[in-house]
Amino acid sequence: MQISKNLLTRPLQSVHVSLAIAVLVVALIGFADASYLVIEHYQGVVPPCSITGGCEKVLTSSYSEVLGIPVSLPGALFYLLVAAGALAYIEGRHEKIFRYSLLLTVFGLLASLWFVFLQAFVIHSYCAYCLGSAITSTMLFILAGFIFKIYGRQEDVQVESV
């Protein structure tokens, strides 16, 4: 509990802009991937899948929608929020917005783990676009962890006495 409180309240030291740009680029790649799947879904088209060959099975499974909404839509919004947070930091050094967008990467990673599990053990087929999204969300999580570890101010962490 103390760790999550520290991540929310502890200011980041000045994060090098190249790391924020890396977060932005990876998030935009994920956004493009998820947005493509959203567009294809609403057009009633299954995108071609030559690498893994299982896109149709995965993208038409009962797990591809929740309440009639394709799961790629919240994915696209996730990537857009992370990209917006990185851009806010790059353009105006809005550290708090960047921090919250980096914390979102935990949810992206958990969702990706769930969907990869479904593909492997329930659907028994793989979607290249879905795996691409899993890779980008994992990369974002790793970048966020690196940023918090390297740029978090250690002097703001208080040790509770027993």
DSSP file (Angstrom, degrees, kcal/mol; ACC not computed):
  #  RESIDUE AA STRUCTURE BP1 BP2  ACC     N-H-->O    O-->H-N    N-H-->O    O-->H-N    TCO  KAPPA ALPHA  PHI   PSI    X-CA   Y-CA   Z-CA
    1    1 A M     >        0   0    0      0, 0.0     4,-2.1     0, 0.0     5,-0.2   0.000 360.0 360.0 360.0 -41.4    0.0    0.0    0.0
    2    2 A Q  H  >  +     0   0    0      1,-0.2     4,-2.3     2,-0.2     5,-0.1   0.863 360.0  55.0 -63.9 -35.7    2.8    2.4    0.9
    3    3 A I  H  > S+     0   0    0      2,-0.2     4,-2.1     1,-0.2    -1,-0.2   0.939 108.9  46.0 -64.1 -46.3    4.5    1.7   -2.5
    4    4 A S  H  > S+     0   0    0      1,-0.2     4,-1.5     2,-0.2    -1,-0.2   0.877 112.1  51.9 -66.0 -35.8    1.4    2.7   -4.5
    5    5 A K  H  X S+     0   0    0     -4,-2.1     4,-2.1     1,-0.2     5,-0.3   0.910 109.3  50.4 -64.6 -41.0    0.9    5.8   -2.3
    6    6 A N  H  X S+     0   0    0     -4,-2.3     4,-2.8     1,-0.2    -2,-0.2   0.889 107.6  53.1 -64.0 -38.9    4.5    6.8   -3.0
    7    7 A L  H  < S+     0   0    0     -4,-2.1    -1,-0.2     1,-0.2    -2,-0.2   0.837 113.4  44.3 -65.6 -30.9    4.0    6.4   -6.7
    8    8 A L  H  < S+     0   0    0     -4,-1.5    -2,-0.2    -5,-0.2    -1,-0.2   0.823 127.2  26.2 -81.4 -32.0    1.0    8.7   -6.6
    9    9 A T  H  < S+     0   0    0     -4,-2.1    -2,-0.2    -5,-0.1    -3,-0.2   0.736  95.0  93.7-106.6 -26.4    2.4   11.4   -4.4
   10   10 A R  S  < S-     0   0    0     -4,-2.8     2,-0.0    -5,-0.3   144,-0.0  -0.553  73.9-128.2 -74.6 122.9    6.2   11.3   -4.9
   11   11 A P        -     0   0    0      0, 0.0   142,-1.5     0, 0.0     2,-0.3  -0.363  18.3-122.9 -69.0 149.8    7.3   13.7   -7.5
   12   12 A L  B     -A  152   0A   0    140,-0.2   140,-0.2     1,-0.1     3,-0.1  -0.695  22.3-121.0 -86.6 143.4    9.5   12.5  -10.4
   13   13 A Q        -     0   0    0    138,-4.0     2,-0.6    -2,-0.3   138,-0.1  -0.279  62.2 -58.4 -68.6 172.4   12.8   14.2  -10.9
   14   14 A S        -     0   0    0      1,-0.1     2,-0.3    -2,-0.0    -1,-0.2  -0.387  61.5-144.1 -61.0 107.6   13.2   15.7  -14.3
   15   15 A V        -     0   0    0     -2,-0.6     2,-0.1    -3,-0.1    -1,-0.1  -0.555  25.4-105.2 -74.2 133.7   12.7   12.7  -16.7
   16   16 A H    >>  -     0   0    0     -2,-0.3     3,-1.4     1,-0.2     4,-1.2  -0.386  25.6-128.2 -61.1 134.5   14.8   12.9  -19.7
   17   17 A V  H 3> S+     0   0    0      1,-0.3     4,-2.4     2,-0.2     5,-0.2   0.770 104.5  66.7 -59.7 -27.9   12.7   13.9  -22.7
   18   18 A S  H 3> S+     0   0    0      1,-0.2     4,-2.0     2,-0.2    -1,-0.3   0.859 100.1  50.5 -64.0 -33.2   13.9   11.0  -24.8
   19   19 A L  H <> S+     0   0    0     -3,-1.4     4,-2.3     2,-0.2    -1,-0.2   0.901 110.0  49.1 -69.8 -40.0   12.2    8.6  -22.4
   20   20 A A  H  X S+     0   0    0     -4,-1.2     4,-2.4     2,-0.2    -2,-0.2   0.881 110.7  51.1 -65.0 -37.0    9.0   10.5  -22.6
   21   21 A I  H  X S+     0   0    0     -4,-2.4     4,-2.8     2,-0.2    -2,-0.2   0.896 108.0  52.5 -65.8 -39.6    9.3   10.4  -26.4
   22   22 A A  H  X S+     0   0    0     -4,-2.0     4,-2.4     2,-0.2     5,-0.2   0.920 110.0  48.1 -61.6 -43.4    9.9    6.7  -26.2
   23   23 A V  H  X S+     0   0    0     -4,-2.3     4,-2.5     1,-0.2    -2,-0.2   0.924 112.4  50.0 -60.7 -44.5    6.7    6.3  -24.2
   24   24 A L  H  X S+     0   0    0     -4,-2.4     4,-2.3     2,-0.2    -2,-0.2   0.927 111.7  46.8 -60.1 -47.1    4.8    8.5  -26.7
   25   25 A V  H  X S+     0   0    0     -4,-2.8     4,-2.0     2,-0.2    -2,-0.2   0.928 114.3  46.0 -64.6 -46.2    6.1    6.5  -29.8
   26   26 A V  H  X S+     0   0    0     -4,-2.4     4,-2.4     1,-0.2    -1,-0.2   0.912 113.2  50.5 -64.1 -41.5    5.2    3.1  -28.2
   27   27 A A  H  X S+     0   0    0     -4,-2.5     4,-2.5    -5,-0.2    -1,-0.2   0.885 109.5  50.9 -64.0 -38.2    1.8    4.4  -27.1
   28   28 A L  H  X S+     0   0    0     -4,-2.3     4,-2.4     2,-0.2    -1,-0.2   0.860 108.6  51.7 -68.4 -34.6    1.1    5.7  -30.6
   29   29 A I  H  X S+     0   0    0     -4,-2.0     4,-2.3     2,-0.2    -2,-0.2   0.936 112.3  46.1 -64.2 -45.9    2.0    2.3  -32.1
   30   30 A G  H  X S+     0   0    0     -4,-2.4     4,-2.7     1,-0.2     5,-0.3   0.891 111.7  52.1 -62.6 -39.6   -0.4    0.6  -29.7
   31   31 A F  H  X S+     0   0    0     -4,-2.5     4,-2.7     2,-0.2     5,-0.2   0.911 109.5  49.0 -63.0 -43.3   -3.0    3.2  -30.5
   32   32 A A  H  X S+     0   0    0     -4,-2.4     4,-2.1     2,-0.2    -2,-0.2   0.926 113.1  47.7 -62.6 -44.4   -2.7    2.6  -34.3
   33   33 A D  H  X S+     0   0    0     -4,-2.3     4,-1.7     2,-0.2    -2,-0.2   0.951 116.5  41.6 -61.3 -52.4   -2.9   -1.1  -33.8
   34   34 A A  H  X S+     0   0    0     -4,-2.7     4,-2.1     1,-0.2    42,-0.2   0.886 113.9  52.8 -66.6 -39.2   -6.0   -1.0  -31.5
   35   35 A S  H  X S+     0   0    0     -4,-2.7     4,-2.7    -5,-0.3    -1,-0.2   0.892 105.7  54.6 -63.6 -39.3   -7.7    1.7  -33.6
   36   36 A Y  H  X S+     0   0    0     -4,-2.1     4,-2.5    -5,-0.2    -1,-0.2   0.917 109.1  48.0 -58.8 -43.8   -7.3   -0.4  -36.7
   37   37 A L  H  X S+     0   0    0     -4,-1.7     4,-2.2     2,-0.2    -1,-0.2   0.869 110.5  51.6 -66.9 -36.2   -9.0   -3.3  -35.0
   38   38 A V  H  X S+     0   0    0     -4,-2.1     4,-2.3     2,-0.2    -2,-0.2   0.944 111.7  46.7 -63.3 -47.7  -11.8   -1.0  -33.8
   39   39 A I  H  X S+     0   0    0     -4,-2.7     4,-1.5     1,-0.2    -2,-0.2   0.931 113.4  48.1 -60.9 -46.9  -12.4    0.3  -37.4
   40   40 A E  H  <>S+     0   0    0     -4,-2.5     5,-2.8    -5,-0.2     4,-0.5   0.883 110.1  53.6 -62.2 -38.6  -12.3   -3.2  -38.8
   41   41 A H  H ><5S+     0   0    0     -4,-2.2     3,-1.3     1,-0.2    -2,-0.2   0.951 110.2  45.0 -61.0 -50.2  -14.7   -4.4  -36.2
   42   42 A Y  H 3<5S+     0   0    0     -4,-2.3    -1,-0.2     1,-0.3    -2,-0.2   0.704 111.7  53.4 -72.4 -18.1  -17.3   -1.7  -36.9
   43   43 A Q  T 3<5S-     0   0    0     -4,-1.5    -1,-0.3    -5,-0.2    -2,-0.2   0.508 113.7-120.5 -87.6  -5.6  -16.9   -2.3  -40.7
   44   44 A G  T < 5 +     0   0    0     -3,-1.3     2,-0.4    -4,-0.5    -3,-0.2   0.781  69.5 131.8  73.5  27.7  -17.6   -6.0  -40.1
   45   45 A V      < -     0   0    0     -5,-2.8    -1,-0.3    -6,-0.2    -2,-0.2  -0.905  52.3-144.0-115.8 138.7  -14.3   -7.0  -41.5
   46   46 A V        -     0   0    0     -2,-0.4    10,-0.1    -3,-0.1     3,-0.1  -0.907  31.7-122.7 -97.4 121.8  -11.7   -9.4  -40.1
   47   47 A P        -     0   0    0      0, 0.0    12,-0.1     0, 0.0     9,-0.1  -0.246  33.3 -93.5 -63.3 150.9   -8.2   -8.1  -40.9
   48   48 A P        -     0   0    0      0, 0.0     2,-0.3     0, 0.0     0, 0.0  -0.323  38.8-168.9 -63.6 147.5   -5.9  -10.4  -42.8
   49   49 A C        +     0   0    0      1,-0.1     4,-0.4    -3,-0.1     6,-0.2  -0.695  23.4 153.5-143.7  84.3   -3.6  -12.5  -40.6
   50   50 A S  S    S+     0   0    0     -2,-0.3    -1,-0.1     2,-0.1     0, 0.0   0.756  70.2  56.8 -87.0 -24.4   -0.8  -14.2  -42.4
   51   51 A I  S    S+     0   0    0      1,-0.1    -1,-0.1     2,-0.0    -2,-0.1   0.974 127.3   9.9 -74.0 -55.1    1.7  -14.5  -39.6
   52   52 A T  S    S-     0   0    0     74,-0.0    74,-0.3    73,-0.0    -2,-0.1   0.712  83.4-148.5-100.1 -23.7   -0.3  -16.3  -37.0
   53   53 A G  S    S+     0   0    0     -4,-0.4     4,-0.2     1,-0.1     3,-0.1   0.495  73.8  92.1  72.7   3.7   -3.3  -17.3  -39.0
   54   54 A G     >  +     0   0    0     72,-1.1     4,-2.3     1,-0.1     5,-0.2   0.275  43.7 107.8-113.4  11.7   -5.7  -17.2  -36.1
   55   55 A C  H  > S+     0   0    0      1,-0.2     4,-3.5    -6,-0.2     5,-0.3   0.905  79.5  51.6 -58.9 -43.6   -7.0  -13.6  -36.2
   56   56 A E  H  > S+     0   0    0      1,-0.2     4,-1.3     2,-0.2    -1,-0.2   0.930 111.5  46.8 -60.8 -45.4  -10.5  -14.6  -37.5
   57   57 A K  H  4 S+     0   0    0      2,-0.2     4,-0.3     1,-0.2    -1,-0.2   0.909 118.8  41.0 -63.1 -42.2  -11.0  -17.1  -34.7
   58   58 A V  H >< S+     0   0    0     -4,-2.3     3,-1.0     1,-0.2    -2,-0.2   0.935 115.8  48.1 -71.7 -46.8   -9.7  -14.7  -32.0
   59   59 A L  H 3< S+     0   0    0     -4,-3.5    -1,-0.2     1,-0.3    -2,-0.2   0.603 116.8  42.9 -76.4 -10.5  -11.5  -11.5  -33.3
   60   60 A T  T 3< S+     0   0    0     -4,-1.3    -1,-0.3    -5,-0.3    -2,-0.2   0.324  90.9 111.4-111.5   5.5  -14.8  -13.3  -33.7
   61   61 A S  S X  S-     0   0    0     -3,-1.0     3,-1.6    -4,-0.3     4,-0.2  -0.254  85.1-107.1 -72.3 165.9  -14.7  -15.2  -30.4
   62   62 A S  G >  S+     0   0    0      1,-0.3     3,-0.6     2,-0.1    -1,-0.1   0.670 118.7  63.3 -67.2 -15.1  -17.1  -14.3  -27.6
   63   63 A Y  G 3  S+     0   0    0      1,-0.2    -1,-0.3    -5,-0.1     8,-0.1   0.516  83.0  77.6 -85.9  -5.6  -14.1  -12.8  -25.8
   64   64 A S  G <  S+     0   0    0     -3,-1.6     7,-2.2    -6,-0.1     8,-0.4   0.593  97.9  42.3 -82.0  -9.6  -13.6  -10.1  -28.5
   65   65 A E  E <   -B   70   0B   0     -3,-0.6     2,-0.4     5,-0.3    -1,-0.0  -0.966  57.6-163.0-135.3 151.3  -16.5   -8.0  -27.2
   66   66 A V  E >  S-B   69   0B   0      3,-2.5     3,-1.7    -2,-0.3    -3,-0.1  -0.970  87.8 -15.2-131.6 118.9  -17.9   -6.9  -23.8
   67   67 A L  T 3  S-     0   0    0     -2,-0.4    -1,-0.1     1,-0.3     0, 0.0   0.849 129.7 -54.5  55.4  37.5  -21.5   -5.6  -23.9
   68   68 A G  T 3  S+     0   0    0      1,-0.2    -1,-0.3     0, 0.0    -3,-0.0   0.465 114.8 117.2  80.2   1.2  -21.2   -5.3  -27.7
   69   69 A I  E <  S-B   66   0B   0     -3,-1.7    -3,-2.5     2,-0.0    -1,-0.2  -0.882  70.3-118.8-103.3 127.9  -18.1   -3.1  -27.5
   70   70 A P  E >   -B   65   0B   0      0, 0.0     3,-2.0     0, 0.0    -5,-0.3  -0.415  17.6-129.5 -64.6 139.8  -14.9   -4.6  -29.0
   71   71 A V  T 3> S+     0   0    0     -7,-2.2     4,-1.3     1,-0.3    -6,-0.1   0.695 105.4  70.6 -65.2 -16.2  -12.2   -4.9  -26.4
   72   72 A S  H 3> S+     0   0    0     -8,-0.4     4,-2.5     1,-0.2    -1,-0.3   0.741  87.0  66.3 -71.0 -21.1   -9.9   -3.1  -28.8
   73   73 A L  H <> S+     0   0    0     -3,-2.0     4,-2.2     2,-0.2     5,-0.2   0.964 103.6  41.2 -67.7 -51.9  -11.9    0.2  -28.1
   74   74 A P  H  > S+     0   0    0      0, 0.0     4,-2.5     0, 0.0    -1,-0.2   0.865 114.2  56.8 -61.0 -31.3  -10.8    0.5  -24.4
   75   75 A G  H  X S+     0   0    0     -4,-1.3     4,-2.4     2,-0.2    -2,-0.2   0.926 106.2  48.0 -62.2 -44.3   -7.4   -0.6  -25.6
   76   76 A A  H  X S+     0   0    0     -4,-2.5     4,-2.2     1,-0.2    -1,-0.2   0.901 112.1  49.7 -62.9 -40.5   -7.2    2.3  -28.1
   77   77 A L  H  X S+     0   0    0     -4,-2.2     4,-2.5     2,-0.2    -2,-0.2   0.891 108.6  53.6 -65.6 -38.9   -8.4    4.7  -25.3
   78   78 A F  H  X S+     0   0    0     -4,-2.5     4,-2.2     2,-0.2    -2,-0.2   0.953 111.2  44.7 -58.1 -50.9   -5.7    3.3  -23.0
   79   79 A Y  H  X S+     0   0    0     -4,-2.4     4,-2.5     1,-0.2    -2,-0.2   0.875 111.9  53.4 -63.6 -36.8   -3.0    4.0  -25.5
   80   80 A L  H  X S+     0   0    0     -4,-2.2     4,-2.6     2,-0.2    -1,-0.2   0.906 109.1  48.8 -65.1 -41.3   -4.4    7.4  -26.3
   81   81 A L  H  X S+     0   0    0     -4,-2.5     4,-2.2     2,-0.2    -2,-0.2   0.906 112.5  47.5 -64.9 -41.8   -4.3    8.4  -22.6
   82   82 A V  H  X S+     0   0    0     -4,-2.2     4,-2.2     2,-0.2    -2,-0.2   0.921 113.5  48.1 -65.5 -42.9   -0.7    7.2  -22.2
   83   83 A A  H  X S+     0   0    0     -4,-2.5     4,-2.6     1,-0.2    -2,-0.2   0.907 110.8  51.3 -63.3 -41.8    0.3    9.1  -25.3
   84   84 A A  H  X S+     0   0    0     -4,-2.6     4,-2.5     1,-0.2    -1,-0.2   0.893 109.3  50.7 -63.8 -39.3   -1.5   12.2  -24.1
   85   85 A G  H  X S+     0   0    0     -4,-2.2     4,-1.6     2,-0.2    -1,-0.2   0.905 111.6  47.1 -64.2 -41.5    0.3   12.0  -20.8
   86   86 A A  H  X S+     0   0    0     -4,-2.2     4,-2.6     2,-0.2    -2,-0.2   0.913 112.9  49.2 -65.9 -41.6    3.7   11.6  -22.5
   87   87 A L  H  X S+     0   0    0     -4,-2.6     4,-2.9     1,-0.2     5,-0.3   0.889 107.3  55.0 -65.3 -38.7    2.9   14.6  -24.8
   88   88 A A  H  X S+     0   0    0     -4,-2.5     4,-2.0     1,-0.2     6,-1.4   0.874 111.6  45.2 -61.2 -36.4    1.8   16.7  -21.8
   89   89 A Y  H  X S+     0   0    0     -4,-1.6     4,-1.9     4,-0.3    -2,-0.2   0.916 114.2  47.6 -72.5 -43.2    5.2   16.1  -20.2
   90   90 A I  H  < S+     0   0    0     -4,-2.6    -2,-0.2     1,-0.2    -3,-0.2   0.922 121.3  35.9 -63.6 -44.3    7.1   16.7  -23.4
   91   91 A E  H  < S+     0   0    0     -4,-2.9    -2,-0.2    -5,-0.2    -1,-0.2   0.865 140.2   6.0 -80.8 -37.5    5.3   19.9  -24.2
   92   92 A G  H  < S-     0   0    0     -4,-2.0    -3,-0.2    -5,-0.3    -2,-0.2   0.301  90.4-114.7-135.2  11.9    4.7   21.4  -20.8
   93   93 A R     <  +     0   0    0     -4,-1.9     2,-1.8     1,-0.2    -4,-0.3   0.866  46.7 172.9  53.5  40.4    6.5   19.3  -18.2
   94   94 A H     >  +     0   0    0     -6,-1.4     4,-2.0     1,-0.2    -1,-0.2  -0.610   3.1 177.1 -80.0  86.2    3.2   18.3  -16.7
   95   95 A E  H  > S+     0   0    0     -2,-1.8     4,-2.7     1,-0.2    -1,-0.2   0.855  71.2  53.8 -63.4 -40.6    4.7   15.8  -14.3
   96   96 A K  H  > S+     0   0    0      2,-0.2     4,-2.2     1,-0.2    -1,-0.2   0.910 109.8  47.2 -65.8 -42.6    1.5   14.8  -12.5
   97   97 A I  H  > S+     0   0    0      2,-0.2     4,-2.2     1,-0.2    -1,-0.2   0.919 113.4  49.5 -63.1 -43.3   -0.3   13.9  -15.8
   98   98 A F  H  X S+     0   0    0     -4,-2.0     4,-2.3     1,-0.2    -2,-0.2   0.914 109.2  52.2 -62.1 -43.8    2.7   12.0  -17.0
   99   99 A R  H  X S+     0   0    0     -4,-2.7     4,-2.0     1,-0.2    -2,-0.2   0.929 110.7  46.9 -59.6 -47.1    2.9   10.1  -13.7
  100  100 A Y  H  X S+     0   0    0     -4,-2.2     4,-1.3     1,-0.2    -1,-0.2   0.886 111.3  51.1 -64.8 -38.0   -0.8    9.1  -13.8
  101  101 A S  H  < S+     0   0    0     -4,-2.2     4,-0.5     1,-0.2    -1,-0.2   0.878 109.4  51.2 -67.6 -34.6   -0.5    8.0  -17.4
  102  102 A L  H >< S+     0   0    0     -4,-2.3     3,-1.1     1,-0.2     4,-0.3   0.867 105.7  55.4 -67.7 -35.5    2.5    5.8  -16.5
  103  103 A L  H >< S+     0   0    0     -4,-2.0     3,-1.5     1,-0.2     4,-0.5   0.802  96.0  66.8 -67.0 -27.7    0.5    4.2  -13.7
  104  104 A L  T >X S+     0   0    0     -4,-1.3     4,-1.7     1,-0.3     3,-0.8   0.757  81.8  77.7 -61.9 -23.5   -2.1    3.2  -16.3
  105  105 A T  H <> S+     0   0    0     -3,-1.1     4,-2.3    -4,-0.5    -1,-0.3   0.750  82.5  65.1 -63.0 -21.7    0.4    0.9  -17.8
  106  106 A V  H <> S+     0   0    0     -3,-1.5     4,-2.4    -4,-0.3    -1,-0.3   0.930 104.0  45.6 -62.7 -44.4   -0.2   -1.6  -15.0
  107  107 A F  H <> S+     0   0    0     -3,-0.8     4,-2.6    -4,-0.5    -2,-0.2   0.877 110.9  53.2 -67.7 -37.6   -3.8   -2.0  -16.2
  108  108 A G  H  X S+     0   0    0     -4,-1.7     4,-2.2     2,-0.2    -1,-0.2   0.909 110.5  47.3 -62.0 -42.0   -2.6   -2.3  -19.8
  109  109 A L  H  X S+     0   0    0     -4,-2.3     4,-2.6    28,-0.2    -2,-0.2   0.928 112.4  48.8 -65.3 -45.3   -0.2   -5.1  -18.8
  110  110 A L  H  X S+     0   0    0     -4,-2.4     4,-2.1     1,-0.2    -2,-0.2   0.912 112.1  48.6 -62.7 -42.3   -2.8   -7.0  -16.8
  111  111 A A  H  X S+     0   0    0     -4,-2.6     4,-2.5     1,-0.2    -1,-0.2   0.917 111.6  50.3 -62.9 -42.7   -5.3   -6.8  -19.7
  112  112 A S  H  X S+     0   0    0     -4,-2.2     4,-2.5     1,-0.2     5,-0.2   0.907 108.8  51.2 -63.3 -42.0   -2.7   -8.0  -22.1
  113  113 A L  H  X S+     0   0    0     -4,-2.6     4,-2.3     1,-0.2    -1,-0.2   0.909 110.9  49.7 -60.5 -41.5   -1.8  -10.9  -19.9
  114  114 A W  H  X S+     0   0    0     -4,-2.1     4,-2.4     2,-0.2    -2,-0.2   0.932 112.5  45.9 -62.7 -46.6   -5.5  -11.9  -19.7
  115  115 A F  H  X S+     0   0    0     -4,-2.5     4,-2.2     2,-0.2    -2,-0.2   0.849 112.2  50.1 -70.2 -33.8   -6.0  -11.7  -23.4
  116  116 A V  H  X S+     0   0    0     -4,-2.5     4,-2.5     2,-0.2    -1,-0.2   0.905 110.2  51.9 -68.0 -40.4   -2.8  -13.7  -24.2
  117  117 A F  H  X>S+     0   0    0     -4,-2.3     4,-3.1    -5,-0.2     5,-0.5   0.937 109.7  49.4 -58.3 -46.8   -4.0  -16.3  -21.7
  118  118 A L  I  X>S+     0   0    0     -4,-2.4     5,-3.3     1,-0.2     4,-1.8   0.915 111.9  48.3 -59.8 -43.6   -7.3  -16.5  -23.4
  119  119 A Q  I  <>S+     0   0    0     -4,-2.2     6,-1.6     3,-0.2     5,-0.9   0.923 118.5  39.6 -62.3 -44.0   -5.7  -16.9  -26.8
  120  120 A A  I  <5S+     0   0    0     -4,-2.5    -2,-0.2     4,-0.2    -1,-0.2   0.905 131.0  19.8 -74.6 -43.0   -3.3  -19.6  -25.6
  121  121 A F  I  <5S+     0   0    0     -4,-3.1    -3,-0.2    -5,-0.2    -2,-0.2   0.607 132.3  27.6-111.6 -13.7   -5.6  -21.7  -23.3
  122  122 A V  I  <<S+     0   0    0     -4,-1.8    -3,-0.2    -5,-0.5    -4,-0.1   0.775 129.3  28.4-113.2 -52.9   -9.2  -20.9  -24.2
  123  123 A I  I   <S-     0   0    0     -5,-3.3    -4,-0.2     2,-0.2    -3,-0.1   0.789  85.1-148.4 -82.4 -29.1   -9.4  -19.9  -27.9
  124  124 A H      < +     0   0    0     -5,-0.9     2,-0.3    -6,-0.6    -4,-0.2   0.871  65.2  90.2  59.9  40.3   -6.3  -22.0  -28.9
  125  125 A S        -     0   0    0     -6,-1.6     2,-0.4    -7,-0.1    -1,-0.2  -0.976  66.1-134.1-157.8 155.0   -5.5  -19.5  -31.6
  126  126 A Y        -     0   0    0     -2,-0.3   -72,-1.1   -74,-0.3     2,-0.5  -0.922   2.6-152.0-122.2 143.0   -3.4  -16.3  -31.9
  127  127 A C     >  -     0   0    0     -2,-0.4     4,-2.5   -73,-0.1     5,-0.2  -0.955  10.1-149.9-110.3 122.8   -4.1  -12.9  -33.4
  128  128 A A  H  > S+     0   0    0     -2,-0.5     4,-2.2     1,-0.2    -1,-0.1   0.872  99.1  50.8 -60.4 -38.2   -1.0  -11.1  -34.6
  129  129 A Y  H  > S+     0   0    0      2,-0.2     4,-2.0     1,-0.2    -1,-0.2   0.893 110.9  48.5 -67.7 -39.3   -2.6   -7.7  -33.9
  130  130 A C  H  > S+     0   0    0      2,-0.2     4,-2.2     1,-0.2    -2,-0.2   0.897 111.8  48.6 -67.5 -40.7   -3.5   -8.7  -30.4
  131  131 A L  H  X S+     0   0    0     -4,-2.5     4,-2.2     2,-0.2    -2,-0.2   0.875 108.7  54.6 -66.7 -36.3    0.0  -10.0  -29.7
  132  132 A G  H  X S+     0   0    0     -4,-2.2     4,-2.3    -5,-0.2    -2,-0.2   0.901 108.4  48.9 -61.2 -40.8    1.4   -6.7  -31.1
  133  133 A S  H  X S+     0   0    0     -4,-2.0     4,-2.7     2,-0.2     5,-0.2   0.895 108.9  52.8 -65.2 -39.9   -0.8   -4.9  -28.6
  134  134 A A  H  X S+     0   0    0     -4,-2.2     4,-1.9     1,-0.2    -2,-0.2   0.893 109.8  49.2 -61.9 -39.2    0.5   -7.2  -25.8
  135  135 A I  H  X S+     0   0    0     -4,-2.2     4,-2.4     2,-0.2    -2,-0.2   0.925 112.3  46.9 -66.4 -44.5    4.0   -6.4  -26.8
  136  136 A T  H  X S+     0   0    0     -4,-2.3     4,-2.3     1,-0.2    -2,-0.2   0.903 112.6  48.7 -67.7 -39.4    3.4   -2.6  -26.8
  137  137 A S  H  X S+     0   0    0     -4,-2.7     4,-2.0     2,-0.2   -28,-0.2   0.876 112.2  49.7 -68.3 -33.8    1.6   -2.6  -23.5
  138  138 A T  H  X S+     0   0    0     -4,-1.9     4,-2.4    -5,-0.2    -2,-0.2   0.907 109.8  50.9 -67.5 -41.5    4.4   -4.6  -22.0
  139  139 A M  H  X S+     0   0    0     -4,-2.4     4,-2.6     1,-0.2    -2,-0.2   0.904 110.0  50.5 -61.7 -40.6    7.0   -2.2  -23.4
  140  140 A L  H  X S+     0   0    0     -4,-2.3     4,-2.6     2,-0.2    -1,-0.2   0.905 109.8  50.3 -63.9 -41.0    5.0    0.7  -21.8
  141  141 A F  H  X S+     0   0    0     -4,-2.0     4,-2.5   -36,-0.2    -2,-0.2   0.911 111.7  47.8 -62.6 -43.1    4.9   -1.0  -18.5
  142  142 A I  H  X S+     0   0    0     -4,-2.4     4,-2.4     2,-0.2    -2,-0.2   0.919 112.3  49.2 -65.1 -43.9    8.7   -1.7  -18.6
  143  143 A L  H  X S+     0   0    0     -4,-2.6     4,-2.6     2,-0.2    -2,-0.2   0.922 111.6  49.7 -60.4 -43.5    9.4    2.0  -19.6
  144  144 A A  H  X S+     0   0    0     -4,-2.6     4,-2.7     2,-0.2     5,-0.2   0.923 110.8  49.1 -62.8 -44.2    7.1    3.2  -16.7
  145  145 A G  H  X S+     0   0    0     -4,-2.5     4,-2.4     1,-0.2    -1,-0.2   0.907 111.6  49.5 -61.1 -41.7    8.9    1.0  -14.2
  146  146 A F  H  X S+     0   0    0     -4,-2.4     4,-2.8     2,-0.2     5,-0.4   0.925 111.4  48.8 -62.3 -45.1   12.3    2.2  -15.4
  147  147 A I  H  X S+     0   0    0     -4,-2.6     4,-2.7     1,-0.2     5,-0.3   0.928 113.2  46.5 -63.0 -45.5   11.1    5.8  -15.2
  148  148 A F  H  X S+     0   0    0     -4,-2.7     4,-1.1     1,-0.2    -1,-0.2   0.890 115.7  46.4 -65.1 -37.8    9.8    5.4  -11.6
  149  149 A K  H  < S+     0   0    0     -4,-2.4    -2,-0.2    -5,-0.2    -1,-0.2   0.933 122.6  32.6 -70.2 -45.1   12.9    3.5  -10.5
  150  150 A I  H  < S+     0   0    0     -4,-2.8    -2,-0.2    -5,-0.2    -3,-0.2   0.874 128.6  33.2 -81.8 -38.4   15.4    5.9  -11.9
  151  151 A Y  H  < S+     0   0    0     -4,-2.7  -138,-4.0    -5,-0.4     2,-0.2   0.485  85.6 110.7-104.6  -2.9   13.7    9.2  -11.7
  152  152 A G  B  < S-A   12   0A   0     -4,-1.1     2,-0.7    -5,-0.3  -140,-0.2  -0.538  75.3-116.0 -70.6 135.8   11.6    8.9   -8.5
  153  153 A R    >   -     0   0    0   -142,-1.5     3,-0.9    -2,-0.2     4,-0.2  -0.625  24.8-165.9 -77.4 115.7   13.0   11.1   -5.7
  154  154 A Q  G >  S+     0   0    0     -2,-0.7     3,-1.3     1,-0.2    -1,-0.2   0.766  81.2  67.4 -73.4 -25.8   14.2    8.8   -3.0
  155  155 A E  G 3  S+     0   0    0      1,-0.3    -1,-0.2    -3,-0.1    -2,-0.1   0.679  93.1  61.3 -72.2 -13.2   14.4   11.6   -0.4
  156  156 A D  G <  S+     0   0    0     -3,-0.9     2,-0.5  -145,-0.1    -1,-0.3   0.587  80.7  98.1 -86.6 -10.0   10.6   11.9   -0.4
  157  157 A V    <   -     0   0    0     -3,-1.3     2,-0.4    -4,-0.2    -3,-0.0  -0.673  65.5-152.0 -80.8 122.8   10.1    8.4    0.8
  158  158 A Q        -     0   0    0     -2,-0.5     2,-0.6     0, 0.0    -2,-0.1  -0.811   5.1-140.6 -99.6 134.5    9.5    8.3    4.5
  159  159 A V        -     0   0    0     -2,-0.4     2,-0.3     1,-0.0    -2,-0.0  -0.821  19.6-133.0 -93.6 123.5   10.5    5.3    6.6
  160  160 A E        -     0   0    0     -2,-0.6     2,-0.3     1,-0.0    -1,-0.0  -0.581  17.6-131.8 -77.7 135.3    7.9    4.6    9.3
  161  161 A S              0   0    0     -2,-0.3    -1,-0.0     1,-0.1     0, 0.0  -0.635 360.0 360.0 -86.8 146.4    9.4    3.9   12.7
  162  162 A V              0   0    0     -2,-0.3    -1,-0.1     0, 0.0    -2,-0.0   0.423 360.0 360.0 -94.3 360.0    8.2    0.9   14.6
